[in-house]
Each structure stands twice: as C-alpha cells, then as structure tokens.
C-alpha cells in the first residue's frame, strides 16, 4: 500500500463513525412522478437548479433518477420526424425540426419498439420511461448508516446516490457533497498538476463558438460527457457549455428554437436569465490538486479545464477524477 492509500485509509479509520446521515444536510428534496411528462421535468430542472431528480412511482417508491442527460438523449434518439419533435417539444419551425432529425446520431430504441410501446399504452415521453435513458447513471441507493468510506467508493463511479430508510427517501448525496467534505478535511494532494499528469482526461469535447448549441449537446451525449469546451477559431478556450445549460430553452421546453442559435448567442441569453453567472474557470500546471478541487467547490463547477500557455484546453478534470485519484 503506497503512502496515498495509507493516508486515505487512516483518515477513514479515524472518521469511521461518519455515515450517510451525517452528510445529508438540510437540502430540500425535489422529486417528480413517473407519469410526469418531459416538459414537467424541464420545469423541475429549471426551478430547482438541479441536474437530476428522483422519480417516484404512484406508491411513492423511488424507481430511478432522471438526469438532464436523459432528456437530451430522449430528444436526439426518439424524435426521428418533424411530427414527433413537434409533439414532445414545441416552438420549432418545420425547417428546424428537419435539421434536428438530420443531426440525430443516436439510436437507443428502434422505431418498431416505440410503436409497440405506444400500442401498449406506454407513454414514451413520461419521466418513468425516460429515466436513465442515457444509460449513464443507474440508481444507487444507500442506507443512512452507510459509512463515508463506502459512499466515497460508490461516488467514484456515479455522480450521486440516494439515501433510503426502507422505501422512504431521505435525500441525495452528490460527488460535490463528498468532495467538499474531503476538501474541508484537507485530504487532497498538494502536488501540482505538473506532477500529477494522469489526473483528468485529455479527451475533451469541444465546439467552436459559432456552431449551433444543438451540436454541442449532441456531442456531449455521444461522448458521454457533461461538459463541452467552447473554443474560438484558434482553439483557445473562451467558455464552457454543460448539461445544465439546456435549461436555456426555458422551464417548459417551449423555446427549443434556441438550440439552433450559435453558442455565443445562446450563452448570452442564459446570462440574461441569470442561469449561468459563473463564467469559465481554468487552471494551470503549477496549481495543486487541492487548489483545483477548492476552486471547483467555490465556483460550483463539476469540471475545470487545464489550459496551456496559449489558453488552449489540454486536460479536463472533474470531481469524479479527484475522488478516483484519492482512492487508488
């Protein structure tokens, strides 16, 4: 066992009494019902300023988590025709709908299966059907007594876990919650990113600032990424687009035409609505992992870009990357 792993385990031995219940805090619990429609989900994401919500059955049991990525995947995968797109998302011209279909590059369910489900009375734009449609965030449930050690291990592979007491939902613990807690205990490395050259990923989803926002969301879905680096014609990082920014189509999803704006104008509209006030945050190789983590927490970011001397993104580091590095 190397020094880092030894340090990590010593920490948990000292804090073994800490559990999921201690990390829940007093955050309000936001949920939706399985028979709610996709536009209802848009409203919840918009109003609660969240990326994911638990989906409840008629009996109040948690059946899954609906993420912003699920909604994006649904739009790209299901809406194969102008008529379908108009049915689930209003506010588009026939020309824009046709262009949306042309951009489609994901096929998670066949047209035959969709017809079969519809004939069985299953509503394919319901929250219950769309839950985990992106196949990215399976429901992970823990009990109030689950140790912090076990939580950290679980959050290395998923963005959030639900805390259940039997079937009763007590709340959600996210990667952000865990990383903030560990950072407050000063548990992240004080080595620089120059020394820790394997933290994060060089596989960065990028888009130029004059391209359509729809293309960015499509690429994020295809690349299984929550963020997209927006660059200028020289490849210099100018801003960031995340899954949360799809809220810019409005709380009801009735301004889908905004997805055909270029990234620059779309982000300006988000700023006017007060939905994306945080701007872009970057780091350099002389910063330590501890400093990077604190910057993400302070600015409420899930990712941060490492840029070179010319301002081009060379690596993206997420909260999950920081957790996984700590535990290996």
C-alpha positions in Angstrom: 0.0 0.0 0.0 1.5 3.3 -1.1 1.6 6.4 1.1 -1.5 8.0 -0.5 -3.6 4.9 0.1 -2.3 4.5 3.6 -3.2 8.2 4.3 -6.7 7.6 2.8 -7.4 4.6 5.0 -6.0 6.2 8.1 -8.4 9.0 7.6 -11.4 6.7 7.3 -10.3 4.7 10.4 -10.3 8.0 12.3 -13.8 9.0 10.9 -15.4 5.6 10.8 -18.4 6.9 12.8 -19.3 9.3 10.0 -22.2 8.0 7.9 -24.5 9.0 5.0 -26.9 10.5 7.5 -24.2 13.0 8.6 -23.6 14.2 5.1 -27.2 14.7 4.1 -27.5 18.2 5.4 -30.8 20.1 5.1 -31.1 20.3 1.3 -34.7 20.2 0.1 -35.8 17.0 -1.6 -37.1 17.6 -5.1 -38.8 14.7 -6.9 -41.1 14.0 -9.9 -43.7 11.3 -10.5 -43.1 8.5 -13.1 -46.1 9.7 -15.1 -45.0 13.3 -15.4 -44.1 14.4 -18.9 -40.8 15.6 -20.3 -41.9 19.2 -20.1 -42.7 18.8 -16.4 -39.1 17.6 -15.9 -37.9 20.7 -17.7 -39.7 22.8 -15.2 -38.3 21.0 -12.2 -34.7 21.2 -13.5 -35.2 24.9 -14.2 -36.9 25.9 -11.0 -34.8 23.7 -8.6 -31.5 24.4 -10.4 -30.6 20.7 -10.4 -29.2 18.2 -12.9 -31.0 15.2 -11.6 -34.2 14.3 -9.6 -35.5 11.0 -8.1 -38.5 9.6 -9.9 -41.3 8.2 -7.7 -43.9 5.5 -8.5 -47.6 6.0 -7.7 -46.9 4.5 -4.3 -44.1 6.9 -3.6 -41.2 4.5 -4.1 -38.0 5.6 -5.8 -37.7 3.9 -9.1 -34.7 5.8 -10.6 -33.0 9.1 -11.2 -33.9 11.3 -14.2 -30.9 13.3 -15.3 -30.6 16.2 -17.7 -28.6 13.9 -20.0 -31.7 11.5 -20.2 -33.8 14.4 -21.6 -31.1 15.2 -24.1 -30.8 11.6 -25.2 -34.5 11.3 -25.5 -34.8 14.3 -27.8 -32.0 13.0 -30.0 -32.9 9.4 -30.1 -36.7 9.4 -30.1 -37.6 12.4 -32.2 -36.9 10.9 -35.7 -39.5 13.0 -37.5 -40.8 16.6 -37.5 -44.1 15.4 -36.2 -42.5 13.6 -33.2 -40.4 16.6 -32.4 -43.3 18.9 -32.5 -45.3 16.6 -30.3 -42.8 16.5 -27.5 -41.1 19.9 -27.9 -42.9 22.9 -29.2 -41.5 26.1 -30.6 -39.7 24.9 -33.7 -40.3 25.6 -37.4 -40.6 22.8 -39.9 -37.1 23.6 -41.2 -35.5 23.4 -37.7 -37.3 20.1 -37.0 -35.9 18.7 -40.2 -32.4 19.9 -39.2 -32.8 18.3 -35.8 -33.5 15.0 -37.4 -30.5 15.3 -39.7 -28.3 15.8 -36.7 -29.5 12.7 -35.0 -26.7 10.2 -34.4 -28.0 8.1 -31.5 -30.3 5.1 -31.8 -31.1 3.7 -28.4 -34.5 2.3 -29.3 -35.9 1.1 -32.6 -39.0 2.6 -34.3 -40.6 -0.8 -34.0 -40.2 -0.9 -30.3 -41.6 2.6 -30.0 -44.7 1.6 -31.9 -45.1 -1.5 -29.8 -44.8 0.5 -26.5 -47.3 3.1 -27.8 -49.7 0.4 -28.7 -49.5 -0.9 -25.2 -50.4 2.4 -23.8 -46.9 3.3 -22.5 -46.2 7.0 -22.7 -42.7 7.3 -24.1 -42.2 10.9 -23.1 -43.0 10.1 -19.4 -40.4 10.5 -16.7 -40.7 6.8 -15.9 -39.8 5.8 -19.4 -37.0 8.4 -19.9 -35.3 7.6 -16.5 -31.7 6.5 -17.2 -32.4 6.7 -21.0 -28.8 7.9 -21.4 -27.6 4.7 -19.6 -25.2 6.8 -17.6 -26.5 7.0 -14.1 -28.1 3.8 -12.7 -29.9 4.2 -9.4 -27.5 3.6 -6.5 -29.2 3.5 -3.1 -27.6 3.5 0.3 -28.9 3.4 3.9 -28.5 6.2 6.4 -25.8 4.1 8.2 -23.6 3.7 5.1 -20.1 4.7 6.0 -18.3 7.6 4.4 -15.8 5.2 3.1 -18.5 3.2 1.3 -20.0 6.4 0.0 -16.7 7.6 -1.4 -16.2 4.3 -3.2 -19.7 4.5 -4.7 -19.3 8.1 -5.8 -16.2 7.2 -7.7 -18.4 5.6 -10.4 -21.7 7.6 -10.1 -22.5 11.3 -9.8 -25.0 10.9 -6.9 -26.6 8.3 -4.6 -30.0 8.3 -3.0 -30.3 7.7 0.8 -33.2 5.5 1.6 -34.6 4.4 5.0 -36.6 1.4 3.8 -38.6 2.9 0.9 -38.5 6.4 2.4 -36.4 8.9 0.5 -34.2 10.9 2.9 -32.2 12.8 0.3 -29.3 12.7 -2.2 -25.6 12.8 -1.7 -23.6 14.0 -4.7 -19.9 13.9 -5.7 -19.9 17.6 -4.9 -21.0 16.9 -1.3 -18.3 14.2 -0.8 -15.5 16.2 -2.4 -16.4 19.3 -0.4 -16.3 17.2 2.8 -13.0 15.7 2.0 -11.5 19.0 0.9 -12.5 20.5 4.3 -10.5 17.7 5.9 -7.6 18.7 3.6 -7.4 15.2 2.1 -6.5 16.1 -1.5 -2.9 16.1 -2.8 -0.8 19.2 -2.6 1.2 18.1 -5.6 0.9 20.2 -8.7 -0.9 19.1 -11.9 2.6 19.0 -13.5 3.5 16.3 -11.1 0.1 14.6 -11.3 -0.1 14.4 -15.0 -2.5 11.4 -15.0 -5.4 13.2 -13.2 -8.2 14.0 -15.5 -8.7 13.3 -19.2 -7.2 14.6 -22.4 -10.3 13.5 -24.3 -12.1 16.9 -24.3 -15.4 17.5 -26.0 -15.1 20.8 -27.9 -17.2 23.0 -30.1 -16.5 26.3 -31.8 -18.3 29.4 -30.6 -20.1 30.0 -33.9 -21.6 26.4 -34.1 -25.1 25.6 -33.1 -25.8 24.7 -29.5 -27.7 21.6 -30.6 -24.4 20.2 -32.0 -22.7 20.7 -28.6 -25.5 18.8 -26.7 -25.4 16.1 -29.3 -21.6 15.7 -29.0 -21.8 15.6 -25.2 -24.4 12.8 -25.4 -22.3 10.8 -27.9 -19.1 11.3 -25.8 -20.8 10.6 -22.5 -19.6 14.0 -21.3 -21.3 16.5 -19.0 -19.4 19.5 -20.4 -18.2 20.9 -23.7 -15.3 23.3 -24.1 -16.2 26.2 -26.3 -13.2 27.4 -28.3 -12.5 30.2 -30.8 -11.2 29.8 -34.3 -7.7 29.3 -32.9 -8.7 26.6 -30.4 -8.4 28.9 -27.4 -10.9 28.2 -24.6 -13.5 31.0 -24.4 -16.3 29.4 -22.3 -17.9 26.2 -21.2 -21.3 24.6 -22.0 -22.7 22.0 -19.6 -25.7 19.7 -19.5 -27.3 22.1 -17.0 -27.3 24.9 -19.7 -30.1 23.1 -21.6 -32.3 25.0 -19.2 -31.9 27.9 -21.5 -34.7 26.6 -23.7 -37.0 27.7 -20.8 -38.6 26.0 -17.9 -41.3 24.3 -20.1 -39.1 23.4 -23.1 -41.2 25.7 -25.4 -38.2 27.6 -26.7 -36.4 24.8 -28.4 -35.6 27.1 -31.3 -32.8 28.4 -29.1 -30.9 25.2 -29.8 -30.4 26.5 -33.3 -28.6 29.7 -32.1 -24.9 29.7 -32.1 -23.2 29.0 -28.8 -22.2 32.7 -28.2 -25.8 34.0 -28.5 -27.2 31.1 -26.6 -24.9 31.7 -23.6 -25.8 35.4 -23.7 -29.4 34.5 -23.4 -28.6 32.3 -20.4 -26.7 35.1 -18.7 -29.7 37.4 -19.1 -31.9 34.8 -17.4 -29.3 34.5 -14.6 -28.8 30.8 -15.3 -25.1 30.8 -15.9 -23.4 33.5 -13.9 -20.2 31.6 -13.1 -18.3 32.0 -16.3 -15.4 29.9 -17.3 -12.8 28.6 -14.8 -9.4 27.2 -15.7 -6.3 26.0 -14.0 -2.6 25.7 -14.9 0.1 23.0 -14.3 1.5 24.9 -11.3 -1.7 24.6 -9.3 -2.1 21.7 -6.8 -4.9 19.2 -6.9 -6.1 20.6 -3.6 -6.3 24.1 -5.1 -8.1 22.8 -8.1 -10.7 21.0 -6.0 -11.3 24.1 -3.8 -11.8 26.2 -7.0 -14.4 23.8 -8.3 -16.2 23.8 -5.0 -16.1 27.5 -4.6 -17.4 28.2 -8.1 -19.9 25.3 -8.0 -18.3 23.6 -11.0 -18.2 19.9 -11.8 -15.3 20.3 -14.2 -12.3 22.6 -14.7 -10.0 22.9 -17.7 -6.2 22.8 -17.6 -5.0 25.2 -20.3 -1.6 25.7 -21.9 0.3 29.0 -22.2 -1.8 29.9 -25.3 -5.1 29.3 -23.4 -6.0 26.1 -25.3 -7.6 23.3 -23.2 -5.3 20.3 -22.8 -7.0 18.4 -20.0 -10.4 18.4 -18.2 -10.5 17.5 -14.5 -13.8 16.5 -12.8 -14.9 16.0 -9.3 -15.1 12.3 -10.1 -11.5 12.4 -11.3 -10.4 13.9 -7.9 -12.3 11.2 -6.0 -10.9 8.4 -8.1 -7.3 9.7 -7.7 -7.7 9.8 -3.9 -8.9 6.2 -3.7 -6.4 4.5 -6.0 
